[in-house]
Amino acid sequence: MKSFNIFYLFLLVLGLSLTGCDPEIDDKSELGPPPTASDVTFTFEPDAANDNIIHFTNTSSGFILKWDLGNGAVAEGNNVKGTYPLKGEYTVTLTAFTRSGSATNSQVITIAQTDPSLLDVPEFNLLTGGVDQLEGKTWVIDKNNPGHMGVGPNDGGPDSQSPVWWQAPPLDKDGLGIYDDEMTFKLLDFVYEHKNNGDVFVNGASAGDFGLDPAGGDQRAEYSPDPAINNWSISDEGDKKFLSITNGGFFGFYTGVSKYQILKLEENELYVRFTDSKDPALAWYHRLIPKGFTPPPPPPPATIDVLKIDFEGDDPAFGTFGGQTYAQVDNPDPSGINTSAKVGETVHGNEPWAGVSYNIGSTLDFSTKSAFKMKVWTPVEGVAKLKLENSNNPNEAVEVDVNMTATNQWTELLFDFEGATTELYDVIAIFFDFGNTNPNTFYFDDVEFVELNAPVTELTIDLEDGGPEFFTFGGQAYQSIANPDQSGINTSATVGETVHGFEPWAGLGTTIDGKLDFSRNTAFKVKVWSPVIGTMKLKLENSANAQEEFMEIDVTNTKTNEWEELEWNFEGAPSDVYNNIVLFFDFGNTTANTFYFDDITFTTPTAEFNLDALTGGGSKAWKLNPVAGALGVGPAKGSGEWFATSDDDVTNIRPCLFNDEFIFGSDGSYTYDTKGDIFAEGYMGVDSDGCIAEGDIPADAQAWGSGNHAFVFNPASGDQPATITVTGTGAFIALPKAFNGGEYGAGPPAADASVTYEVLSYEIIGGKEVLTLTIDISEGQAGGAFWNFVLTPAE
């Protein structure tokens, strides 16, 4: 009798019939004799629409009926259906279970003709290439992509369908006999061919199947499969599909099984899960691709650039090591910089390297951020270590140590990981009092991934939204309140209130994001309301080393019971060091007075612009500041919206404009010096705009060349800004054509005319004077059109 080993295509279980249990089933004397093969009978007939589909009907007794349909498929029930696309003879077996035992009987059915339509199954076509690819489709391990092998639990839990324990990096098993294997699946006769070039990658526990040492770990074994004895089938079991190989066939990593759960089957990907015959607790995973197919590069690993662990919601569930303990608890000291409700608590373990860890779930992106900050409450001074690790390879790690110097209060530590590798680290490990083993209790909160050393060139803390968090010390108290005296220079709604503590050095402070950059601004201004005259100290600190890296300045307030703006000038301070701003009110005393403060501003020092500043007390030359935007025109004072000089203007297009000198003498004299060349424009009578020698200025425009004139300086008064008026034929500052209320369209200039410029600002930036002038050129000086010039002293 000829029996084709044909496998499952379509299977429909029509029903499972169970008879009721007899209450006396345990009474063996009532069971009767066990059934024999002759007691197991069934009939079959072809489907009315297709002779290759056979319906089977059980005609015997039995409360469990199991069928082997001879095509690789199994079924249960009284009435089942089998599909046979290829002609041939098939042995169908029925096993009936009764209360007294079980028996089996078989019948042979004959399929007269092949029906190709029954082979057109999506899963078959994807696996084999279909009827148009009868030589079959060859698959190989996707060795160049991460996750082509993996392992996870096989416990039926939520992770039992995922390789959560390990996933192979690209080419991780090179040289172990798996990457050169070829697995070919053919539709014709459902043949499976395994070409492995004489070796196979073997699970260590299964190495004994090949005569190797089971204790030797995963290894390569010599083995050549017989290509003539294997077939394949696909079957459904509930909502899962399985790919099976006959006669002990397998592919990829040998674990002693021949049945693979199909997790994904697409044109260019076969992803399967399979178990381990020696360790049922394991599930393995393979990802295969068609031979010759080059998959697109995998997307970059998911990265994260925003991370903050604040403990306020669900427990972040830190892991522990070295005997460390961890718990999410109520904040034991809601004060200073940390008044949040929940924090992390950890008790030092018995190992000097004990600590806690947290798996982020994605790798860190260091392209825009490069530091971690964390609030810490420590009972002892010591080293806090923060370590970043790769969860797949803990040997890939980077760590930073910071000294904990402030005890029994909340402080913020900053860990600088500048230069760390992006897309590598996904685990944070934290060690408190590293190197010691004392079982001290530490608290931590707000572990945050932040931008490091973002240079703080300007800063205003106005407290209108409650302001930042302030830490206090020496018994000082702080809160944000409604402004109790909305008058004078401060009519804002909200201010800070602080009550002097019991220590003469009591005060409060705040930590800013980034470090202060003193290349432009050097001063701090704070609006203060004080009931007493006293010393007001402002101290700058490096939060990571506050006891050694700091700078402080004292000023004395001059007013009481009203708002006054105080200024501390830190000119010469190093940039990129300080990120703590600390304030002391009435420093040196202990009286519990109440003070108010507002508008902490990092800015340029106050510089009074007067005649001495303009003339240097004798004679002083000014020129256009050689930077982009030093000359511009727009609809508002200081604007360059319509036109502003560029860096290219400074160096290439208009260099002759930036060497001109405007010289003011304390005797009222004003001199313009072209330095031998001038930027000429069409209104001067030239054919094209550009730098020309002063001697080439057309006759009508020669009055705009070098010359001696007069000026008058009017200082600021009340709301009126300071002004500079130059007088003389062709007298101007910076731009010849601009005058009050208009622009020249042609020369010559008006005889003995005066032009007045408003002083828009005067600043000392990084020790350099910067003077900004503006002139209203709108008709009738109604506003809406202004030329603006930024000057600096000539060297």
C-alpha positions in Angstrom: 0.0 0.0 0.0 1.4 3.4 -1.0 1.0 6.2 1.6 2.0 9.8 0.7 3.2 11.9 3.6 1.1 14.9 2.7 0.6 17.7 5.2 -2.1 19.9 6.5 -3.6 22.6 4.3 -7.1 23.3 5.6 -8.6 21.8 8.7 -12.1 22.4 10.2 -13.0 20.7 13.3 -16.8 20.5 13.2 -17.4 19.3 16.7 -16.2 17.5 19.7 -18.8 15.2 21.2 -18.4 14.1 24.8 -20.7 11.7 26.5 -21.8 12.4 30.1 -19.8 10.7 32.8 -21.5 7.9 34.7 -21.5 8.6 38.5 -20.2 5.0 39.0 -17.4 5.3 36.5 -14.9 4.4 39.2 -16.6 1.0 39.7 -14.4 -1.0 37.4 -16.7 -3.9 37.5 -19.2 -1.8 35.5 -16.8 -0.7 32.8 -16.9 -3.8 30.6 -14.1 -5.0 28.3 -11.8 -2.5 26.6 -12.6 -1.8 22.9 -10.8 -3.5 20.0 -9.9 -2.3 16.5 -13.1 -3.7 15.2 -15.1 -1.5 17.5 -13.6 1.6 15.9 -15.4 2.4 12.7 -15.9 5.4 10.5 -17.2 6.4 7.1 -16.0 8.9 4.6 -17.3 10.6 1.4 -15.9 13.3 -0.9 -17.2 16.9 -0.7 -20.0 17.6 -3.1 -18.0 20.4 -4.8 -14.5 18.9 -4.7 -13.4 15.2 -4.7 -10.1 16.2 -3.0 -11.9 17.3 0.2 -13.1 14.3 2.3 -15.6 14.3 5.1 -15.1 11.7 7.8 -17.9 10.5 10.2 -17.3 8.4 13.3 -19.7 5.5 13.6 -18.4 4.0 16.8 -18.9 4.8 20.5 -16.3 6.8 22.5 -16.3 10.1 24.4 -13.0 11.3 22.9 -12.2 10.8 19.2 -8.8 11.7 17.7 -8.0 11.6 14.0 -4.8 11.4 12.1 -5.9 12.4 8.6 -2.8 11.0 6.8 -1.8 14.4 5.4 0.1 15.6 8.5 -3.1 17.1 10.1 -4.9 15.9 13.2 -8.4 16.6 14.4 -10.9 15.7 17.1 -14.7 15.1 17.0 -17.3 12.9 15.4 -17.3 14.8 12.1 -14.0 16.2 10.6 -12.8 17.2 7.2 -9.5 16.6 5.4 -8.0 18.3 2.4 -5.8 16.4 -0.1 -4.5 18.5 -3.0 -2.3 15.8 -4.5 -3.3 12.4 -5.9 -2.3 9.3 -4.0 -3.3 7.0 -1.2 -3.6 8.2 2.4 -3.9 6.2 5.6 -6.5 7.8 7.9 -6.5 6.6 11.5 -9.2 7.1 14.2 -8.5 6.5 17.9 -11.6 6.2 20.1 -11.4 6.5 23.9 -14.1 4.9 26.0 -14.5 4.5 29.7 -12.8 1.1 29.6 -9.9 2.0 27.3 -9.0 3.0 23.7 -8.5 1.4 20.4 -7.4 2.4 16.9 -8.4 1.6 13.4 -7.3 2.8 10.0 -8.6 3.0 6.4 -6.9 4.0 3.2 -8.5 6.6 0.9 -7.5 7.2 -2.7 -7.3 10.6 -4.3 -7.5 10.2 -8.1 -6.4 13.6 -9.3 -4.2 16.5 -8.1 -6.1 19.8 -7.5 -3.5 22.6 -7.9 -6.1 25.2 -6.5 -5.8 23.6 -3.1 -2.0 24.4 -3.1 -2.6 28.1 -3.5 -2.4 28.9 0.2 -0.9 32.2 1.3 1.3 30.6 4.0 2.6 28.0 1.5 3.3 30.6 -1.2 5.3 32.8 1.2 7.3 29.8 2.6 8.0 28.0 -0.7 7.6 30.6 -3.5 4.4 28.8 -4.7 3.7 26.9 -7.9 5.8 29.3 -9.9 8.9 28.3 -7.9 8.8 24.5 -7.8 12.6 24.4 -7.0 11.6 25.9 -3.7 12.5 28.9 -1.6 15.8 28.9 0.4 16.0 30.7 3.7 19.0 31.7 5.8 19.6 33.2 9.3 19.4 37.0 9.2 22.9 37.2 10.7 23.6 40.9 10.0 20.7 42.2 12.0 20.3 42.3 15.8 17.8 39.8 17.2 18.3 37.1 14.6 18.6 34.8 17.6 17.1 35.2 21.0 15.9 33.5 24.1 13.1 34.1 26.7 10.9 32.3 29.1 8.5 29.5 28.2 6.2 29.8 31.3 3.0 31.1 29.7 3.5 34.5 31.3 3.3 37.9 29.6 6.9 37.7 28.3 6.7 34.1 27.0 6.3 35.2 23.4 9.3 37.5 23.4 13.2 37.1 23.7 13.3 39.3 26.7 16.4 37.5 28.2 18.8 37.9 25.3 19.0 38.9 21.6 22.0 38.3 19.5 24.0 41.2 18.1 24.9 41.1 14.4 27.3 38.1 13.6 27.3 37.1 17.3 27.6 33.4 16.5 30.1 33.6 13.6 32.1 30.5 13.2 29.7 28.2 15.1 28.1 26.5 12.0 24.8 28.4 11.7 25.3 31.3 9.4 26.2 29.1 6.4 23.1 26.9 6.8 20.5 26.9 4.0 16.9 25.8 4.5 14.8 25.1 1.4 11.1 24.5 1.4 9.4 23.1 -1.7 5.7 23.1 -2.5 6.0 19.9 -4.6 5.7 16.9 -2.3 6.2 19.3 0.6 9.9 18.6 0.6 12.3 20.2 3.2 16.0 20.3 2.4 18.6 21.3 4.9 22.1 22.2 3.6 24.5 22.8 6.5 27.9 22.3 5.0 28.7 19.5 7.4 28.3 21.2 10.8 25.5 22.5 13.0 25.2 24.9 16.0 24.1 22.9 19.0 22.6 23.9 22.4 25.0 22.8 25.1 22.4 20.7 26.8 21.7 18.8 23.6 25.4 18.3 22.7 25.1 14.7 23.9 22.9 14.0 20.9 25.9 14.4 18.7 28.4 12.7 21.0 29.7 15.9 22.5 30.1 17.0 26.1 26.8 18.5 27.4 28.8 20.5 29.9 30.7 22.2 27.1 28.2 25.0 26.4 26.9 25.9 23.0 29.2 24.4 20.4 29.6 23.3 16.8 28.9 19.7 15.9 29.7 17.7 12.8 26.4 16.7 11.2 25.0 16.3 7.7 21.2 15.9 7.4 19.8 13.4 4.9 18.0 15.6 2.3 15.7 12.7 1.2 13.8 12.0 4.4 12.3 15.4 5.5 9.0 17.0 4.7 7.3 20.0 6.2 3.8 20.9 7.3 1.9 23.9 8.6 -0.8 23.4 11.2 -3.2 25.4 13.3 -3.4 25.0 17.1 -5.9 27.4 18.4 -4.9 30.9 17.3 -1.3 29.8 16.6 0.4 28.4 13.5 3.2 25.9 13.6 5.8 24.8 11.1 6.9 21.1 11.6 9.7 19.1 10.0 9.4 15.3 9.8 11.9 12.6 10.9 13.7 14.9 13.4 14.5 17.6 10.9 15.3 21.0 12.2 16.9 24.3 11.2 19.2 26.8 12.8 20.2 26.3 16.5 19.6 22.6 17.4 17.6 22.1 20.6 16.2 18.7 19.9 12.8 19.8 18.5 11.3 19.9 15.0 8.3 22.1 15.6 8.4 25.9 15.2 5.7 28.4 16.1 5.4 30.9 13.3 5.4 34.4 14.8 5.7 36.2 11.4 5.7 34.9 7.8 6.2 37.5 5.1 7.8 37.6 1.7 11.2 38.4 3.1 11.0 37.4 6.8 10.3 34.2 8.7 10.3 34.7 12.5 9.8 31.5 14.6 9.8 30.5 18.2 10.7 27.0 19.4 11.3 25.2 22.7 14.2 23.3 24.2 13.9 19.5 24.6 16.3 19.6 27.5 15.0 22.7 29.3 11.2 23.2 28.9 11.5 26.6 30.7 13.3 28.1 27.6 11.9 29.4 24.4 14.3 30.2 21.5 13.8 32.5 18.5 15.2 32.7 14.9 14.7 35.3 12.3 15.3 34.1 8.7 15.4 35.9 5.3 15.4 34.5 1.8 18.9 33.6 0.4 20.2 36.5 -1.7 17.9 39.1 -0.1 19.5 42.1 1.4 17.3 43.5 4.1 17.2 47.3 4.5 19.4 48.5 7.4 17.6 48.3 10.7 16.2 51.5 12.1 18.5 53.1 14.7 17.8 52.0 18.2 15.1 53.9 19.9 16.8 56.7 21.9 15.6 59.0 24.6 16.6 62.5 25.3 14.0 63.4 27.8 14.1 61.5 31.1 13.0 62.4 34.6 12.3 59.9 37.4 10.4 61.8 40.1 8.7 59.0 42.1 5.4 60.9 42.2 3.4 58.3 40.2 4.0 54.6 39.9 7.0 53.2 41.7 10.0 53.3 39.2 11.0 49.9 40.8 14.8 50.3 41.0 16.7 47.0 41.1 19.3 46.5 43.8 22.7 44.8 44.1 25.4 44.2 46.7 22.9 43.8 49.5 21.3 47.3 48.9 17.6 47.9 49.6 15.2 50.2 47.9 11.7 51.5 48.4 9.4 54.4 47.2 8.5 56.3 50.4 7.0 59.6 51.6 9.6 62.4 51.6 11.0 62.4 55.1 12.3 66.0 54.8 10.1 68.1 52.5 12.1 71.3 52.7 14.6 73.3 50.8 14.9 72.4 47.1 12.7 69.3 47.5 9.2 69.5 48.8 7.8 66.7 46.7 5.6 64.1 48.2 7.5 60.9 47.2 11.1 60.0 47.0 13.3 56.9 46.7 14.8 55.4 49.8 17.9 53.2 49.7 19.9 51.6 52.5 23.6 50.8 51.8 24.3 47.1 51.3 27.1 45.0 52.7 29.4 45.5 49.7 31.4 48.7 49.0 30.0 48.6 45.5 26.3 48.2 46.6 23.7 50.3 44.8 20.5 50.6 42.8 19.8 50.4 39.1 17.1 51.4 36.7 16.5 50.1 33.1 15.4 53.0 31.0 14.0 50.9 28.2 15.7 53.0 25.5 19.2 54.1 24.9 20.3 57.6 25.8 20.8 60.2 23.1 23.8 62.4 24.0 23.6 64.6 20.8 21.8 67.4 22.7 22.1 66.4 26.4 25.1 65.1 28.3 24.5 65.2 32.0 22.4 63.8 34.8 21.3 65.8 37.9 19.7 64.3 40.9 18.5 65.5 44.3 20.1 63.7 47.2 19.6 63.6 51.0 22.6 62.0 52.6 23.5 61.6 56.3 27.3 61.4 55.5 29.8 63.0 53.3 31.1 60.7 50.6 31.2 59.8 46.9 28.0 59.5 44.8 28.7 57.5 41.7 26.4 57.4 38.7 27.2 54.7 36.1 25.6 54.2 32.7 25.6 50.6 31.3 24.6 48.7 28.2 22.0 46.1 29.3 23.2 43.6 26.6 26.9 44.1 27.7 27.5 45.5 31.2 31.2 45.8 30.3 30.2 48.7 28.1 29.8 51.4 30.7 30.9 54.9 31.8 30.8 56.3 35.3 31.1 59.7 37.0 31.8 60.4 40.7 30.6 63.5 42.6 31.3 64.4 46.2 28.4 64.6 48.6 29.4 67.5 50.9 26.1 68.8 52.4 24.5 66.4 54.9 21.0 66.0 56.3 19.5 68.3 53.7 18.4 68.1 50.1 21.1 69.0 47.6 21.4 68.6 43.9 24.3 66.7 42.3 25.3 67.1 38.7 27.1 64.2 36.8 28.9 65.3 33.6 28.9 62.6 30.9 30.0 65.0 28.1 31.4 62.9 25.2 29.4 59.8 26.0 28.4 57.5 23.1 24.8 57.9 21.8 22.6 54.8 21.3 24.6 52.6 23.8 23.6 53.0 27.4 20.1 52.1 28.7 20.7 51.3 32.4 21.4 53.8 35.2 23.3 52.5 38.3 23.6 54.7 41.4 26.0 54.2 44.3 25.7 56.2 47.5 28.8 56.6 49.7 30.7 54.4 47.2 33.5 52.4 48.8 32.0 52.1 52.2 29.8 49.5 53.8 28.0 51.4 56.6 24.2 50.7 56.4 23.3 54.4 56.1 19.9 55.4 54.7 19.9 57.7 51.6 17.0 59.5 49.8 17.0 60.5 46.2 14.6 62.2 43.8 14.3 63.8 40.4 16.9 61.8 38.5 16.9 63.9 35.3 18.8 63.7 31.9 19.7 67.3 31.2 21.7 69.5 28.8 25.1 70.2 30.3 26.8 73.5 30.4 24.3 75.2 28.2 26.0 78.6 28.5 23.8 81.0 30.4 24.4 84.3 28.9 21.2 86.0 30.1 19.0 85.1 33.0 15.9 86.6 34.6 14.1 85.0 37.5 10.9 87.0 38.0 8.9 84.7 40.4 5.6 85.4 38.6 4.8 81.7 38.2 6.1 80.8 41.6 9.7 80.9 40.4 12.3 78.2 40.7 12.9 76.0 43.7 15.0 77.7 46.4 17.0 75.8 49.0 17.6 77.4 52.4 20.2 77.0 55.1 21.0 78.3 58.6 17.4 78.4 59.6 16.3 80.6 56.8 12.7 80.5 55.6 11.3 81.1 52.1 8.0 81.2 50.3 6.6 82.8 47.1 3.9 85.4 48.0 1.8 88.2 46.6 3.9 91.5 46.4 3.1 93.3 49.7 4.3 96.7 48.4 3.4 97.2 44.7 5.1 100.5 44.3 8.1 102.3 43.0 10.3 100.1 40.8 8.4 96.9 41.5 4.7 96.6 40.8 4.8 92.9 39.9 2.3 90.6 41.4 4.5 87.9 43.0 7.8 88.1 44.9 9.9 86.0 47.2 9.7 86.3 50.9 12.5 85.2 53.2 12.9 85.4 57.0 16.4 85.5 58.4 17.5 82.4 60.1 19.2 81.9 63.4 22.7 81.7 61.9 24.6 84.9 60.8 25.3 83.2 57.5 21.7 82.0 56.9 20.4 82.4 53.4 18.8 80.8 50.4 19.8 79.9 46.8 18.7 78.3 43.6 20.4 76.0 41.0 20.1 77.1 37.4 20.2 74.9 34.3 23.6 75.4 32.8 26.7 77.4 33.8 27.0 81.1 33.8 28.9 82.6 30.8 30.6 85.9 31.8 31.9 86.7 28.3 29.0 89.1 27.7 27.2 89.8 31.0 29.0 90.1 34.3 26.5 91.6 36.8 23.6 90.5 38.8 20.7 92.8 39.7 18.1 92.0 42.3 15.2 94.1 43.5 15.2 94.0 47.3 12.8 95.3 50.0 14.5 95.4 53.3 13.5 96.7 56.8 17.1 97.4 57.7 20.3 98.7 56.3 22.9 95.9 56.1 25.2 93.8 54.0 23.6 92.0 51.1 25.8 89.2 49.9 25.5 87.4 46.5 27.5 84.2 46.1 28.0 82.1 43.0 28.8 78.4 43.5 29.5 75.3 41.5 26.8 72.9 42.8 29.1 69.9 42.4 31.8 71.4 44.5 30.2 74.3 46.4 32.8 74.4 49.2 35.8 75.0 47.0 34.4 76.6 43.8 32.6 79.8 44.6 32.8 83.6 44.3 31.0 86.2 46.4 30.5 90.0 46.6 29.0 92.2 49.2 26.9 95.4 48.7 25.1 97.5 51.2 21.5 98.5 50.6 20.7 102.2 51.0 16.9 102.2 51.4 14.5 100.6 53.9 10.8 99.7 53.5 10.8 100.3 49.8 12.0 98.5 46.7 15.6 99.1 45.7 17.6 97.5 42.9 21.0 96.2 44.1 23.8 95.3 41.8 26.8 92.9 42.2 29.4 93.1 39.4 31.4 89.8 38.9 33.6 91.1 36.1 36.5 88.7 35.7 34.6 85.7 36.9 35.4 82.4 35.0 32.8 81.2 32.7 31.3 77.7 32.7 31.8 77.1 36.5 28.9 78.5 38.5 25.3 77.3 38.5 24.2 78.1 42.1 23.0 81.7 42.9 22.9 82.2 46.7 21.6 85.3 48.5 22.3 86.4 52.1 20.1 89.3 53.5 21.6 91.4 56.3 24.6 89.0 56.4 26.3 88.7 59.8 23.2 89.3 61.9 20.7 86.9 63.3 17.6 89.1 63.8 14.6 87.4 62.3 13.7 90.2 59.9 11.5 89.6 56.9 12.9 90.5 53.4 11.4 90.5 50.0 13.1 90.0 46.6 12.3 89.8 42.9 13.7 89.9 39.4 17.1 88.3 39.8 18.8 89.3 36.5 22.1 88.4 34.9 23.0 91.4 32.8 25.6 94.0 31.9 26.8 96.2 34.7 25.1 99.6 35.0 27.2 102.1 33.1 26.3 105.8 33.2 26.8 107.5 29.8 28.1 111.0 30.3 30.4 113.5 28.6 33.5 111.8 30.1 32.3 108.4 28.8 31.9 110.0 25.3 35.2 112.0 25.2 37.3 110.0 27.6 37.9 113.2 29.5 39.9 114.6 26.6 39.6 113.1 23.1 38.1 109.7 22.3 37.6 108.0 18.9 34.7 105.7 18.2 34.0 103.4 15.2 31.3 101.0 14.1 31.5 97.8 16.1 33.0 95.3 13.6 30.3 92.7 14.0 27.2 91.8 12.0 24.2 94.1 12.7 26.3 97.1 13.8 24.5 99.3 11.2 20.9 98.7 10.3 17.5 100.3 9.5 14.0 99.2 10.5 10.6 100.3 11.7 11.7 100.6 15.4 14.6 101.9 17.4 17.4 99.4 17.4 15.8 97.4 14.6 17.6 96.0 11.6 14.5 94.5 10.0 14.8 96.2 6.7 18.6 96.0 6.3 21.5 95.1 8.6 25.2 94.7 7.8 26.5 91.1 7.7 29.8 89.5 8.6 30.6 89.7 4.9 30.0 93.5 4.9 32.6 93.8 7.8 35.3 91.8 6.0 34.6 92.1 2.2 31.9 94.4 1.0 32.1 97.5 3.3 35.4 97.2 5.2 36.0 100.9 4.6 32.9 101.7 6.6 34.2 99.9 9.7 37.6 101.7 9.8 36.0 105.2 9.9 36.6 107.1 13.2 34.3 109.5 14.9 36.3 111.6 17.4 34.8 113.6 20.2 36.8 116.1 22.3 35.9 117.4 25.7 36.2 121.0 24.2 33.2 120.3 22.0 35.2 119.5 18.9 34.1 116.7 16.6 36.2 115.2 13.9 35.4 112.6 11.2 38.4 110.6 9.8 37.8 108.3 6.8 41.2 106.7 7.2 41.7 107.3 3.5 38.7 105.6 2.0 34.9 105.8 2.2 31.9 103.7 1.3 30.3 105.7 -1.5 26.7 105.3 -2.6 24.6 106.5 -5.5 23.4 109.6 -3.8 27.0 110.8 -3.6 27.2 110.7 -7.5 29.1 107.5 -8.0 28.0 104.9 -10.6 28.0 101.9 -8.2 28.1 101.4 -4.4 31.4 100.4 -2.9 34.7 101.5 -1.2 36.6 104.3 -3.0 39.6 106.4 -2.0 38.7 109.6 -0.2 40.2 111.6 -3.1 37.8 110.1 -5.6 34.7 111.4 -3.8 32.6 113.4 -6.4 32.7 117.2 -5.9 29.2 117.6 -4.6 29.8 114.9 -1.9 33.3 116.0 -0.7 31.8 117.6 2.4 31.0 114.1 3.6 34.6 113.3 3.7 37.1 113.8 6.6 36.4 117.1 8.4 36.3 119.0 11.6 33.0 119.9 13.2 31.4 120.6 16.6 29.1 118.6 18.9 26.9 119.1 21.9 26.1 116.3 24.4 22.9 116.4 26.4 22.8 113.9 29.3 19.7 111.9 30.1 17.1 113.6 32.3 14.0 111.9 33.7 12.4 110.1 30.9 14.4 112.0 28.2 17.3 110.0 26.8 20.8 111.4 26.3 21.5 112.9 22.8 24.5 113.8 20.7 24.2 116.6 18.2 26.9 117.1 15.5 27.0 120.4 13.6 28.7 121.4 10.4 28.5 121.1 6.7 28.5 117.3 6.1 28.7 116.4 9.8 27.3 113.0 10.6 27.9 109.9 12.7 28.3 106.5 10.9 26.0 107.2 7.8 26.2 110.4 5.8 22.8 110.3 4.2 20.7 110.0 7.4 19.4 113.2 9.0 16.5 114.0 11.3 13.3 113.5 9.3 14.8 112.1 6.1 17.7 110.9 3.9 19.8 112.7 1.3 19.0 111.7 -2.3 21.9 113.7 -3.6 24.7 116.1 -2.6 25.8 118.5 -1.5 24.7 118.4 2.2 23.0 121.3 3.8 25.5 124.0 5.0 26.2 124.1 8.7 23.4 121.7 9.5 22.9 119.8 12.7 22.0 116.2 13.1 20.9 114.8 16.5 21.3 111.1 17.6 19.5 109.6 20.5 21.6 107.4 22.8 19.7 104.1 22.8 22.0 102.2 25.2 25.4 102.2 26.7 26.8 99.0 28.1 30.1 97.5 29.2 30.1 94.0 27.8 33.0 91.8 28.9 35.0 95.0 29.6 34.2 96.5 26.2 32.1 99.7 25.8 29.2 99.4 23.4 27.2 102.5 22.5 24.0 102.3 20.4 22.7 105.4 18.7 19.4 105.8 16.7 18.0 108.5 14.4 14.4 109.0 13.3 14.4 109.5 9.5 10.6 109.4 9.1 8.9 112.5 7.7 8.2 114.9 10.5 10.1 112.5 12.8 6.7 110.7 13.4 8.4 107.4 14.1 8.3 104.2 12.0 11.7 104.5 10.3 15.0 104.5 12.2 18.7 104.1 11.3 20.6 102.5 14.2 24.4 102.4 14.8 26.4 100.3 17.3 29.7 102.0 18.1 32.7 100.9 20.2 35.9 102.7 21.1 38.6 102.6 18.4 41.7 100.7 19.5 
